[in-house]
Amino acid sequence: MKKGSETAVTKRKAPAFSLPASSGEKVSLADYKGRKVVIYFYPQDNTPTCTQQSCDFRDYNGKFAELGVEVIGISLSTENST
């Protein structure tokens, strides 16, 4: 996907989910009920695009926090990937 061609979906209700986190614990969308959340998806860990995307969210994490927004990244990789 070319830079700038991504589309953002805002103010849409996400379906309920429960997935393993990198820590091995289960994370559910219900854990964030009543909070603002940004969910981003990436296909695989440790690829150039995914690494850059994750780093961008990390770099702006303070700004998201100032706005009271939690950031959740979801990939097809297993919780054991590095």
PDB file of N, CA, C and O in Angstrom:
ATOM      1  N   MET A   1       0.848  -1.173   0.000  1.00  0.00           N
ATOM      2  CA  MET A   1       0.000   0.000   0.000  1.00  0.00           C
ATOM      3  C   MET A   1       0.893   1.234   0.000  1.00  0.00           C
ATOM      4  O   MET A   1       1.824   1.332   0.799  1.00  0.00           O
ATOM      5  N   LYS A   2       0.613   2.161  -0.882  1.00  0.00           N
ATOM      6  CA  LYS A   2       1.416   3.377  -0.948  1.00  0.00           C
ATOM      7  C   LYS A   2       1.124   4.275   0.241  1.00  0.00           C
ATOM      8  O   LYS A   2      -0.010   4.355   0.715  1.00  0.00           O
ATOM      9  N   LYS A   3       2.160   4.949   0.715  1.00  0.00           N
ATOM     10  CA  LYS A   3       1.998   5.875   1.836  1.00  0.00           C
ATOM     11  C   LYS A   3       0.938   6.911   1.497  1.00  0.00           C
ATOM     12  O   LYS A   3       0.931   7.478   0.404  1.00  0.00           O
ATOM     13  N   GLY A   4       0.050   7.148   2.442  1.00  0.00           N
ATOM     14  CA  GLY A   4      -1.011   8.118   2.239  1.00  0.00           C
ATOM     15  C   GLY A   4      -2.286   7.519   1.670  1.00  0.00           C
ATOM     16  O   GLY A   4      -3.310   8.197   1.582  1.00  0.00           O
ATOM     17  N   SER A   5      -2.228   6.235   1.278  1.00  0.00           N
ATOM     18  CA  SER A   5      -3.430   5.624   0.712  1.00  0.00           C
ATOM     19  C   SER A   5      -4.236   4.872   1.764  1.00  0.00           C
ATOM     20  O   SER A   5      -5.297   4.327   1.462  1.00  0.00           O
ATOM     21  N   GLU A   6      -3.735   4.839   3.001  1.00  0.00           N
ATOM     22  CA  GLU A   6      -4.461   4.168   4.063  1.00  0.00           C
ATOM     23  C   GLU A   6      -5.714   4.959   4.403  1.00  0.00           C
ATOM     24  O   GLU A   6      -5.749   6.180   4.256  1.00  0.00           O
ATOM     25  N   THR A   7      -6.727   4.263   4.852  1.00  0.00           N
ATOM     26  CA  THR A   7      -7.937   4.953   5.274  1.00  0.00           C
ATOM     27  C   THR A   7      -8.180   4.658   6.743  1.00  0.00           C
ATOM     28  O   THR A   7      -7.936   3.548   7.214  1.00  0.00           O
ATOM     29  N   ALA A   8      -8.651   5.635   7.442  1.00  0.00           N
ATOM     30  CA  ALA A   8      -8.970   5.488   8.862  1.00  0.00           C
ATOM     31  C   ALA A   8     -10.475   5.332   9.009  1.00  0.00           C
ATOM     32  O   ALA A   8     -11.259   5.995   8.329  1.00  0.00           O
ATOM     33  N   VAL A   9     -10.847   4.461   9.892  1.00  0.00           N
ATOM     34  CA  VAL A   9     -12.258   4.289  10.217  1.00  0.00           C
ATOM     35  C   VAL A   9     -12.441   4.845  11.618  1.00  0.00           C
ATOM     36  O   VAL A   9     -11.793   4.395  12.563  1.00  0.00           O
ATOM     37  N   THR A  10     -13.314   5.811  11.746  1.00  0.00           N
ATOM     38  CA  THR A  10     -13.502   6.440  13.035  1.00  0.00           C
ATOM     39  C   THR A  10     -14.934   6.286  13.514  1.00  0.00           C
ATOM     40  O   THR A  10     -15.880   6.182  12.734  1.00  0.00           O
ATOM     41  N   LYS A  11     -15.045   6.275  14.835  1.00  0.00           N
ATOM     42  CA  LYS A  11     -16.341   6.249  15.502  1.00  0.00           C
ATOM     43  C   LYS A  11     -17.225   5.104  15.053  1.00  0.00           C
ATOM     44  O   LYS A  11     -18.443   5.248  14.958  1.00  0.00           O
ATOM     45  N   ARG A  12     -16.607   3.963  14.778  1.00  0.00           N
ATOM     46  CA  ARG A  12     -17.368   2.772  14.448  1.00  0.00           C
ATOM     47  C   ARG A  12     -17.160   1.769  15.557  1.00  0.00           C
ATOM     48  O   ARG A  12     -16.054   1.636  16.081  1.00  0.00           O
ATOM     49  N   LYS A  13     -18.200   1.071  15.915  1.00  0.00           N
ATOM     50  CA  LYS A  13     -18.115   0.086  16.975  1.00  0.00           C
ATOM     51  C   LYS A  13     -17.406  -1.164  16.454  1.00  0.00           C
ATOM     52  O   LYS A  13     -17.819  -1.757  15.458  1.00  0.00           O
ATOM     53  N   ALA A  14     -16.345  -1.548  17.135  1.00  0.00           N
ATOM     54  CA  ALA A  14     -15.600  -2.748  16.763  1.00  0.00           C
ATOM     55  C   ALA A  14     -16.311  -3.978  17.334  1.00  0.00           C
ATOM     56  O   ALA A  14     -16.959  -3.897  18.378  1.00  0.00           O
ATOM     57  N   PRO A  15     -16.186  -5.101  16.653  1.00  0.00           N
ATOM     58  CA  PRO A  15     -16.776  -6.323  17.207  1.00  0.00           C
ATOM     59  C   PRO A  15     -16.007  -6.769  18.452  1.00  0.00           C
ATOM     60  O   PRO A  15     -14.823  -6.472  18.607  1.00  0.00           O
ATOM     61  N   ALA A  16     -16.689  -7.470  19.313  1.00  0.00           N
ATOM     62  CA  ALA A  16     -16.030  -7.996  20.518  1.00  0.00           C
ATOM     63  C   ALA A  16     -14.929  -8.965  20.104  1.00  0.00           C
ATOM     64  O   ALA A  16     -15.086  -9.729  19.152  1.00  0.00           O
ATOM     65  N   PHE A  17     -13.817  -8.926  20.826  1.00  0.00           N
ATOM     66  CA  PHE A  17     -12.748  -9.889  20.584  1.00  0.00           C
ATOM     67  C   PHE A  17     -12.000 -10.154  21.869  1.00  0.00           C
ATOM     68  O   PHE A  17     -12.024  -9.351  22.801  1.00  0.00           O
ATOM     69  N   SER A  18     -11.340 -11.288  21.901  1.00  0.00           N
ATOM     70  CA  SER A  18     -10.454 -11.673  22.990  1.00  0.00           C
ATOM     71  C   SER A  18      -9.294 -12.413  22.339  1.00  0.00           C
ATOM     72  O   SER A  18      -9.484 -13.452  21.707  1.00  0.00           O
ATOM     73  N   LEU A  19      -8.092 -11.868  22.497  1.00  0.00           N
ATOM     74  CA  LEU A  19      -6.907 -12.409  21.839  1.00  0.00           C
ATOM     75  C   LEU A  19      -5.744 -12.473  22.822  1.00  0.00           C
ATOM     76  O   LEU A  19      -5.705 -11.714  23.790  1.00  0.00           O
ATOM     77  N   PRO A  20      -4.792 -13.383  22.575  1.00  0.00           N
ATOM     78  CA  PRO A  20      -3.619 -13.429  23.444  1.00  0.00           C
ATOM     79  C   PRO A  20      -2.687 -12.251  23.167  1.00  0.00           C
ATOM     80  O   PRO A  20      -2.422 -11.913  22.013  1.00  0.00           O
ATOM     81  N   ALA A  21      -2.200 -11.642  24.225  1.00  0.00           N
ATOM     82  CA  ALA A  21      -1.230 -10.551  24.110  1.00  0.00           C
ATOM     83  C   ALA A  21       0.178 -11.141  24.080  1.00  0.00           C
ATOM     84  O   ALA A  21       0.363 -12.333  24.323  1.00  0.00           O
ATOM     85  N   SER A  22       1.155 -10.314  23.784  1.00  0.00           N
ATOM     86  CA  SER A  22       2.543 -10.787  23.758  1.00  0.00           C
ATOM     87  C   SER A  22       2.984 -11.290  25.124  1.00  0.00           C
ATOM     88  O   SER A  22       3.939 -12.060  25.219  1.00  0.00           O
ATOM     89  N   SER A  23       2.304 -10.868  26.178  1.00  0.00           N
ATOM     90  CA  SER A  23       2.612 -11.330  27.532  1.00  0.00           C
ATOM     91  C   SER A  23       2.012 -12.702  27.817  1.00  0.00           C
ATOM     92  O   SER A  23       2.322 -13.326  28.833  1.00  0.00           O
ATOM     93  N   GLY A  24       1.142 -13.172  26.901  1.00  0.00           N
ATOM     94  CA  GLY A  24       0.463 -14.452  27.106  1.00  0.00           C
ATOM     95  C   GLY A  24      -0.913 -14.293  27.726  1.00  0.00           C
ATOM     96  O   GLY A  24      -1.718 -15.224  27.699  1.00  0.00           O
ATOM     97  N   GLU A  25      -1.193 -13.122  28.285  1.00  0.00           N
ATOM     98  CA  GLU A  25      -2.510 -12.869  28.873  1.00  0.00           C
ATOM     99  C   GLU A  25      -3.520 -12.601  27.771  1.00  0.00           C
ATOM    100  O   GLU A  25      -3.161 -12.160  26.679  1.00  0.00           O
ATOM    101  N   LYS A  26      -4.785 -12.869  28.064  1.00  0.00           N
ATOM    102  CA  LYS A  26      -5.860 -12.564  27.127  1.00  0.00           C
ATOM    103  C   LYS A  26      -6.217 -11.084  27.238  1.00  0.00           C
ATOM    104  O   LYS A  26      -6.296 -10.539  28.339  1.00  0.00           O
ATOM    105  N   VAL A  27      -6.430 -10.445  26.106  1.00  0.00           N
ATOM    106  CA  VAL A  27      -6.875  -9.059  26.058  1.00  0.00           C
ATOM    107  C   VAL A  27      -8.203  -9.053  25.325  1.00  0.00           C
ATOM    108  O   VAL A  27      -8.323  -9.613  24.235  1.00  0.00           O
ATOM    109  N   SER A  28      -9.186  -8.425  25.918  1.00  0.00           N
ATOM    110  CA  SER A  28     -10.510  -8.326  25.312  1.00  0.00           C
ATOM    111  C   SER A  28     -10.856  -6.866  25.091  1.00  0.00           C
ATOM    112  O   SER A  28     -10.443  -5.996  25.857  1.00  0.00           O
ATOM    113  N   LEU A  29     -11.605  -6.610  24.055  1.00  0.00           N
ATOM    114  CA  LEU A  29     -12.056  -5.247  23.832  1.00  0.00           C
ATOM    115  C   LEU A  29     -12.881  -4.774  25.024  1.00  0.00           C
ATOM    116  O   LEU A  29     -12.868  -3.589  25.358  1.00  0.00           O
ATOM    117  N   ALA A  30     -13.593  -5.688  25.659  1.00  0.00           N
ATOM    118  CA  ALA A  30     -14.396  -5.333  26.834  1.00  0.00           C
ATOM    119  C   ALA A  30     -13.545  -4.751  27.958  1.00  0.00           C
ATOM    120  O   ALA A  30     -14.054  -4.005  28.794  1.00  0.00           O
ATOM    121  N   ASP A  31     -12.247  -5.086  27.986  1.00  0.00           N
ATOM    122  CA  ASP A  31     -11.339  -4.528  28.997  1.00  0.00           C
ATOM    123  C   ASP A  31     -11.219  -3.006  28.867  1.00  0.00           C
ATOM    124  O   ASP A  31     -10.814  -2.328  29.811  1.00  0.00           O
ATOM    125  N   TYR A  32     -11.569  -2.479  27.698  1.00  0.00           N
ATOM    126  CA  TYR A  32     -11.419  -1.055  27.407  1.00  0.00           C
ATOM    127  C   TYR A  32     -12.762  -0.333  27.338  1.00  0.00           C
ATOM    128  O   TYR A  32     -12.838   0.797  26.855  1.00  0.00           O
ATOM    129  N   LYS A  33     -13.802  -0.973  27.811  1.00  0.00           N
ATOM    130  CA  LYS A  33     -15.138  -0.388  27.737  1.00  0.00           C
ATOM    131  C   LYS A  33     -15.153   1.005  28.374  1.00  0.00           C
ATOM    132  O   LYS A  33     -14.631   1.207  29.470  1.00  0.00           O
ATOM    133  N   GLY A  34     -15.758   1.951  27.670  1.00  0.00           N
ATOM    134  CA  GLY A  34     -15.856   3.322  28.162  1.00  0.00           C
ATOM    135  C   GLY A  34     -14.644   4.181  27.876  1.00  0.00           C
ATOM    136  O   GLY A  34     -14.622   5.361  28.226  1.00  0.00           O
ATOM    137  N   ARG A  35     -13.626   3.600  27.238  1.00  0.00           N
ATOM    138  CA  ARG A  35     -12.413   4.356  26.910  1.00  0.00           C
ATOM    139  C   ARG A  35     -12.286   4.509  25.396  1.00  0.00           C
ATOM    140  O   ARG A  35     -12.846   3.721  24.634  1.00  0.00           O
ATOM    141  N   LYS A  36     -11.557   5.513  24.979  1.00  0.00           N
ATOM    142  CA  LYS A  36     -11.252   5.691  23.560  1.00  0.00           C
ATOM    143  C   LYS A  36     -10.099   4.761  23.196  1.00  0.00           C
ATOM    144  O   LYS A  36      -9.114   4.651  23.926  1.00  0.00           O
ATOM    145  N   VAL A  37     -10.245   4.093  22.051  1.00  0.00           N
ATOM    146  CA  VAL A  37      -9.245   3.111  21.634  1.00  0.00           C
ATOM    147  C   VAL A  37      -8.937   3.279  20.152  1.00  0.00           C
ATOM    148  O   VAL A  37      -9.837   3.481  19.336  1.00  0.00           O
ATOM    149  N   VAL A  38      -7.656   3.194  19.818  1.00  0.00           N
ATOM    150  CA  VAL A  38      -7.213   3.079  18.433  1.00  0.00           C
ATOM    151  C   VAL A  38      -6.736   1.641  18.277  1.00  0.00           C
ATOM    152  O   VAL A  38      -5.875   1.174  19.022  1.00  0.00           O
ATOM    153  N   ILE A  39      -7.309   0.945  17.297  1.00  0.00           N
ATOM    154  CA  ILE A  39      -6.885  -0.423  17.004  1.00  0.00           C
ATOM    155  C   ILE A  39      -6.236  -0.398  15.626  1.00  0.00           C
ATOM    156  O   ILE A  39      -6.837   0.050  14.650  1.00  0.00           O
ATOM    157  N   TYR A  40      -5.002  -0.887  15.564  1.00  0.00           N
ATOM    158  CA  TYR A  40      -4.359  -0.983  14.253  1.00  0.00           C
ATOM    159  C   TYR A  40      -3.976  -2.428  14.002  1.00  0.00           C
ATOM    160  O   TYR A  40      -3.643  -3.167  14.928  1.00  0.00           O
ATOM    161  N   PHE A  41      -4.027  -2.818  12.750  1.00  0.00           N
ATOM    162  CA  PHE A  41      -3.759  -4.187  12.341  1.00  0.00           C
ATOM    163  C   PHE A  41      -2.518  -4.220  11.472  1.00  0.00           C
ATOM    164  O   PHE A  41      -2.292  -3.330  10.653  1.00  0.00           O
ATOM    165  N   TYR A  42      -1.718  -5.256  11.661  1.00  0.00           N
ATOM    166  CA  TYR A  42      -0.551  -5.441  10.813  1.00  0.00           C
ATOM    167  C   TYR A  42      -0.383  -6.933  10.572  1.00  0.00           C
ATOM    168  O   TYR A  42      -0.679  -7.733  11.460  1.00  0.00           O
ATOM    169  N   PRO A  43       0.089  -7.329   9.385  1.00  0.00           N
ATOM    170  CA  PRO A  43       0.076  -8.734   9.019  1.00  0.00           C
ATOM    171  C   PRO A  43       1.111  -9.609   9.716  1.00  0.00           C
ATOM    172  O   PRO A  43       0.847 -10.784   9.967  1.00  0.00           O
ATOM    173  N   GLN A  44       2.279  -9.066  10.032  1.00  0.00           N
ATOM    174  CA  GLN A  44       3.333  -9.913  10.584  1.00  0.00           C
ATOM    175  C   GLN A  44       4.361  -9.062  11.307  1.00  0.00           C
ATOM    176  O   GLN A  44       4.671  -7.951  10.877  1.00  0.00           O
ATOM    177  N   ASP A  45       4.890  -9.585  12.408  1.00  0.00           N
ATOM    178  CA  ASP A  45       5.943  -8.888  13.139  1.00  0.00           C
ATOM    179  C   ASP A  45       7.240  -8.860  12.327  1.00  0.00           C
ATOM    180  O   ASP A  45       7.486  -9.700  11.462  1.00  0.00           O
ATOM    181  N   ASN A  46       8.043  -7.868  12.644  1.00  0.00           N
ATOM    182  CA  ASN A  46       9.406  -7.746  12.108  1.00  0.00           C
ATOM    183  C   ASN A  46       9.491  -7.648  10.596  1.00  0.00           C
ATOM    184  O   ASN A  46      10.408  -8.198   9.987  1.00  0.00           O
ATOM    185  N   THR A  47       8.555  -6.961   9.995  1.00  0.00           N
ATOM    186  CA  THR A  47       8.667  -6.615   8.586  1.00  0.00           C
ATOM    187  C   THR A  47       8.846  -5.099   8.539  1.00  0.00           C
ATOM    188  O   THR A  47       8.394  -4.405   9.449  1.00  0.00           O
ATOM    189  N   PRO A  48       9.490  -4.572   7.509  1.00  0.00           N
ATOM    190  CA  PRO A  48       9.774  -3.125   7.497  1.00  0.00           C
ATOM    191  C   PRO A  48       8.543  -2.242   7.678  1.00  0.00           C
ATOM    192  O   PRO A  48       8.570  -1.292   8.460  1.00  0.00           O
ATOM    193  N   THR A  49       7.477  -2.548   6.966  1.00  0.00           N
ATOM    194  CA  THR A  49       6.271  -1.717   7.066  1.00  0.00           C
ATOM    195  C   THR A  49       5.662  -1.827   8.449  1.00  0.00           C
ATOM    196  O   THR A  49       5.307  -0.816   9.055  1.00  0.00           O
ATOM    197  N   CYS A  50       5.538  -3.036   8.949  1.00  0.00           N
ATOM    198  CA  CYS A  50       4.910  -3.223  10.256  1.00  0.00           C
ATOM    199  C   CYS A  50       5.750  -2.618  11.365  1.00  0.00           C
ATOM    200  O   CYS A  50       5.214  -2.028  12.303  1.00  0.00           O
ATOM    201  N   THR A  51       7.060  -2.759  11.263  1.00  0.00           N
ATOM    202  CA  THR A  51       7.937  -2.173  12.266  1.00  0.00           C
ATOM    203  C   THR A  51       7.788  -0.657  12.266  1.00  0.00           C
ATOM    204  O   THR A  51       7.707  -0.051  13.334  1.00  0.00           O
ATOM    205  N   GLN A  52       7.750  -0.035  11.094  1.00  0.00           N
ATOM    206  CA  GLN A  52       7.597   1.416  11.010  1.00  0.00           C
ATOM    207  C   GLN A  52       6.254   1.847  11.571  1.00  0.00           C
ATOM    208  O   GLN A  52       6.176   2.829  12.309  1.00  0.00           O
ATOM    209  N   GLN A  53       5.194   1.120  11.227  1.00  0.00           N
ATOM    210  CA  GLN A  53       3.860   1.458  11.724  1.00  0.00           C
ATOM    211  C   GLN A  53       3.835   1.390  13.252  1.00  0.00           C
ATOM    212  O   GLN A  53       3.342   2.307  13.909  1.00  0.00           O
ATOM    213  N   SER A  54       4.359   0.319  13.807  1.00  0.00           N
ATOM    214  CA  SER A  54       4.378   0.166  15.262  1.00  0.00           C
ATOM    215  C   SER A  54       5.232   1.243  15.920  1.00  0.00           C
ATOM    216  O   SER A  54       4.869   1.767  16.973  1.00  0.00           O
ATOM    217  N   CYS A  55       6.356   1.571  15.308  1.00  0.00           N
ATOM    218  CA  CYS A  55       7.216   2.626  15.852  1.00  0.00           C
ATOM    219  C   CYS A  55       6.508   3.976  15.817  1.00  0.00           C
ATOM    220  O   CYS A  55       6.656   4.782  16.736  1.00  0.00           O
ATOM    221  N   ASP A  56       5.746   4.222  14.770  1.00  0.00           N
ATOM    222  CA  ASP A  56       4.995   5.480  14.699  1.00  0.00           C
ATOM    223  C   ASP A  56       3.985   5.565  15.839  1.00  0.00           C
ATOM    224  O   ASP A  56       3.857   6.611  16.477  1.00  0.00           O
ATOM    225  N   PHE A  57       3.274   4.481  16.098  1.00  0.00           N
ATOM    226  CA  PHE A  57       2.327   4.493  17.218  1.00  0.00           C
ATOM    227  C   PHE A  57       3.067   4.655  18.544  1.00  0.00           C
ATOM    228  O   PHE A  57       2.597   5.377  19.424  1.00  0.00           O
ATOM    229  N   ARG A  58       4.213   3.997  18.701  1.00  0.00           N
ATOM    230  CA  ARG A  58       5.019   4.143  19.908  1.00  0.00           C
ATOM    231  C   ARG A  58       5.464   5.585  20.087  1.00  0.00           C
ATOM    232  O   ARG A  58       5.372   6.139  21.182  1.00  0.00           O
ATOM    233  N   ASP A  59       5.953   6.196  18.998  1.00  0.00           N
ATOM    234  CA  ASP A  59       6.465   7.560  19.069  1.00  0.00           C
ATOM    235  C   ASP A  59       5.387   8.570  19.436  1.00  0.00           C
ATOM    236  O   ASP A  59       5.675   9.586  20.069  1.00  0.00           O
ATOM    237  N   TYR A  60       4.159   8.297  19.043  1.00  0.00           N
ATOM    238  CA  TYR A  60       3.048   9.203  19.342  1.00  0.00           C
ATOM    239  C   TYR A  60       2.220   8.744  20.534  1.00  0.00           C
ATOM    240  O   TYR A  60       1.161   9.309  20.806  1.00  0.00           O
ATOM    241  N   ASN A  61       2.690   7.731  21.242  1.00  0.00           N
ATOM    242  CA  ASN A  61       1.928   7.196  22.368  1.00  0.00           C
ATOM    243  C   ASN A  61       1.621   8.266  23.408  1.00  0.00           C
ATOM    244  O   ASN A  61       0.532   8.274  23.982  1.00  0.00           O
ATOM    245  N   GLY A  62       2.558   9.162  23.656  1.00  0.00           N
ATOM    246  CA  GLY A  62       2.331  10.244  24.619  1.00  0.00           C
ATOM    247  C   GLY A  62       1.194  11.161  24.195  1.00  0.00           C
ATOM    248  O   GLY A  62       0.398  11.603  25.024  1.00  0.00           O
ATOM    249  N   LYS A  63       1.124  11.440  22.909  1.00  0.00           N
ATOM    250  CA  LYS A  63       0.033  12.288  22.385  1.00  0.00           C
ATOM    251  C   LYS A  63      -1.310  11.587  22.534  1.00  0.00           C
ATOM    252  O   LYS A  63      -2.303  12.197  22.929  1.00  0.00           O
ATOM    253  N   PHE A  64      -1.324  10.282  22.208  1.00  0.00           N
ATOM    254  CA  PHE A  64      -2.561   9.522  22.387  1.00  0.00           C
ATOM    255  C   PHE A  64      -2.970   9.525  23.856  1.00  0.00           C
ATOM    256  O   PHE A  64      -4.143   9.712  24.180  1.00  0.00           O
ATOM    257  N   ALA A  65      -2.002   9.317  24.740  1.00  0.00           N
ATOM    258  CA  ALA A  65      -2.291   9.287  26.176  1.00  0.00           C
ATOM    259  C   ALA A  65      -2.859  10.629  26.649  1.00  0.00           C
ATOM    260  O   ALA A  65      -3.789  10.660  27.455  1.00  0.00           O
ATOM    261  N   GLU A  66      -2.301  11.731  26.150  1.00  0.00           N
ATOM    262  CA  GLU A  66      -2.811  13.060  26.512  1.00  0.00           C
ATOM    263  C   GLU A  66      -4.286  13.210  26.138  1.00  0.00           C
ATOM    264  O   GLU A  66      -5.038  13.926  26.798  1.00  0.00           O
ATOM    265  N   LEU A  67      -4.681  12.525  25.074  1.00  0.00           N
ATOM    266  CA  LEU A  67      -6.067  12.571  24.608  1.00  0.00           C
ATOM    267  C   LEU A  67      -6.935  11.489  25.253  1.00  0.00           C
ATOM    268  O   LEU A  67      -8.124  11.376  24.956  1.00  0.00           O
ATOM    269  N   GLY A  68      -6.324  10.693  26.140  1.00  0.00           N
ATOM    270  CA  GLY A  68      -7.066   9.628  26.809  1.00  0.00           C
ATOM    271  C   GLY A  68      -7.366   8.457  25.895  1.00  0.00           C
ATOM    272  O   GLY A  68      -8.389   7.788  26.050  1.00  0.00           O
ATOM    273  N   VAL A  69      -6.472   8.205  24.937  1.00  0.00           N
ATOM    274  CA  VAL A  69      -6.683   7.148  23.953  1.00  0.00           C
ATOM    275  C   VAL A  69      -5.694   6.007  24.190  1.00  0.00           C
ATOM    276  O   VAL A  69      -4.492   6.231  24.332  1.00  0.00           O
ATOM    277  N   GLU A  70      -6.215   4.788  24.229  1.00  0.00           N
ATOM    278  CA  GLU A  70      -5.392   3.573  24.329  1.00  0.00           C
ATOM    279  C   GLU A  70      -5.105   3.075  22.919  1.00  0.00           C
ATOM    280  O   GLU A  70      -5.958   3.200  22.040  1.00  0.00           O
ATOM    281  N   VAL A  71      -3.923   2.513  22.685  1.00  0.00           N
ATOM    282  CA  VAL A  71      -3.549   1.990  21.373  1.00  0.00           C
ATOM    283  C   VAL A  71      -3.350   0.485  21.475  1.00  0.00           C
ATOM    284  O   VAL A  71      -2.631  -0.003  22.347  1.00  0.00           O
ATOM    285  N   ILE A  72      -3.999  -0.243  20.569  1.00  0.00           N
ATOM    286  CA  ILE A  72      -3.897  -1.707  20.534  1.00  0.00           C
ATOM    287  C   ILE A  72      -3.453  -2.113  19.132  1.00  0.00           C
ATOM    288  O   ILE A  72      -4.083  -1.730  18.147  1.00  0.00           O
ATOM    289  N   GLY A  73      -2.381  -2.881  19.039  1.00  0.00           N
ATOM    290  CA  GLY A  73      -1.916  -3.420  17.764  1.00  0.00           C
ATOM    291  C   GLY A  73      -2.245  -4.898  17.688  1.00  0.00           C
ATOM    292  O   GLY A  73      -2.007  -5.643  18.639  1.00  0.00           O
ATOM    293  N   ILE A  74      -2.794  -5.323  16.553  1.00  0.00           N
ATOM    294  CA  ILE A  74      -3.185  -6.719  16.367  1.00  0.00           C
ATOM    295  C   ILE A  74      -2.516  -7.251  15.106  1.00  0.00           C
ATOM    296  O   ILE A  74      -2.555  -6.613  14.053  1.00  0.00           O
ATOM    297  N   SER A  75      -1.900  -8.431  15.226  1.00  0.00           N
ATOM    298  CA  SER A  75      -1.294  -9.066  14.055  1.00  0.00           C
ATOM    299  C   SER A  75      -1.652 -10.546  14.020  1.00  0.00           C
ATOM    300  O   SER A  75      -2.219 -11.093  14.966  1.00  0.00           O
ATOM    301  N   LEU A  76      -1.306 -11.174  12.904  1.00  0.00           N
ATOM    302  CA  LEU A  76      -1.515 -12.610  12.773  1.00  0.00           C
ATOM    303  C   LEU A  76      -0.388 -13.398  13.434  1.00  0.00           C
ATOM    304  O   LEU A  76      -0.485 -14.617  13.570  1.00  0.00           O
ATOM    305  N   SER A  77       0.672 -12.720  13.842  1.00  0.00           N
ATOM    306  CA  SER A  77       1.804 -13.393  14.482  1.00  0.00           C
ATOM    307  C   SER A  77       1.387 -13.988  15.816  1.00  0.00           C
ATOM    308  O   SER A  77       0.433 -13.526  16.442  1.00  0.00           O
ATOM    309  N   THR A  78       2.095 -14.999  16.240  1.00  0.00           N
ATOM    310  CA  THR A  78       1.810 -15.605  17.539  1.00  0.00           C
ATOM    311  C   THR A  78       2.326 -14.707  18.653  1.00  0.00           C
ATOM    312  O   THR A  78       3.146 -13.822  18.414  1.00  0.00           O
ATOM    313  N   GLU A  79       1.844 -14.937  19.865  1.00  0.00           N
ATOM    314  CA  GLU A  79       2.309 -14.124  20.983  1.00  0.00           C
ATOM    315  C   GLU A  79       3.782 -14.376  21.304  1.00  0.00           C
ATOM    316  O   GLU A  79       4.388 -13.601  22.044  1.00  0.00           O
ATOM    317  N   ASN A  80       4.367 -15.444  20.760  1.00  0.00           N
ATOM    318  CA  ASN A  80       5.773 -15.755  21.005  1.00  0.00           C
ATOM    319  C   ASN A  80       6.715 -15.125  19.989  1.00  0.00           C
ATOM    320  O   ASN A  80       7.933 -15.248  20.120  1.00  0.00           O
ATOM    321  N   SER A  81       6.171 -14.453  18.979  1.00  0.00           N
ATOM    322  CA  SER A  81       7.054 -13.863  17.961  1.00  0.00           C
ATOM    323  C   SER A  81       7.780 -12.673  18.565  1.00  0.00           C
ATOM    324  O   SER A  81       7.308 -12.056  19.519  1.00  0.00           O
ATOM    325  N   THR A  82       8.925 -12.366  18.000  1.00  0.00           N
ATOM    326  CA  THR A  82       9.706 -11.224  18.482  1.00  0.00           C
ATOM    327  C   THR A  82       9.953 -10.230  17.404  1.00  0.00           C
ATOM    328  O   THR A  82      10.596  -9.208  17.641  1.00  0.00           O
TER     329      THR A  82
END
